[in-house]
Amino acid sequence: MEIFAHRGASAHAPENTMAAFVEAYNQRADGIELDIHSAADGTFVVIHDDTVLRTTRVSGTVAQLTYEQLRHLDAGASFGPSFRGERIPTLAEVLDFVKSTAMKVNIEVKGASVSEERLLELIREYGMVDRTIVSSFSWNVLRKIQALGYGIEVAPLCSEIHVMTPDEAYARGFKAIHPHFRSLSPMYIRRALELGIALRPYTVNRAEDVSALYRLGTHAIITDDPQKARRVVEQMHSG
């Protein structure tokens, strides 16, 4: 079972920062999950919310700020004083780091202004086509990416309420689903396995949930704490 670090190792470092992604690598994550928006100047920036308030304690909307303005904000101090000075990274910076590792990257498209064409060009520029998954709650975004023909894996995100079944995913040509882990049942997982649909549920943080999903054959999990998940998986594998 692969372990993806949710917004990096966000239990240990400020989410969606280089510190969190480096920590995910140090904790032996198989991949990182991150969120992107487009800044006012078109730069792809790695941040979850459409405003900077929660992570930087400064008011402002990502889409209305240039990267020159965003890069001066402190995205680490609110997590802890030892992370003071951590910045909002660009997607290019993260891809440059990940390409030097064996990790995969799961890019969640958040902002409506993100250009699918430019995103795929950037992924190709960094030689990450084979190690990138693009996910989104907007299934239209994923269909556009499929139509562009780069061969990058796409995965619809599903909430606890709006769930795509494995059969629906198969019919739409999706080879993976990223559901909320509470929406899964043994029957759902079994059907996905039968159809060859990869499941990467989020956000799996409790050891008992990690072990349950491992027993059921889930392909991967997305977790805030890759270190804890790695311990559970190794114990399950050896036991």
Secondary structure, DSSP 8 states (H G I E B T S, - for coil): -EEEEETTTTTTS-TTSHHHHHHHHHTT-SEEEEEEEE-TTS-EEE-SSSBSHHHHS---BGGGS-HHHHTTS-SSTTT-GGGTT----BHHHHHHHHTTSS-EEEEEE--TT--HHHHHHHHHHTT-GGGEEEEES-HHHHHHHHHHT---EEEEEE-SSS---HHHHHHHT--EEEEBGGG--HHHHHHHHHHT-EE--B---SHHHHHHHHHTT-SEEEES-HHHHHHHHHHHHH-
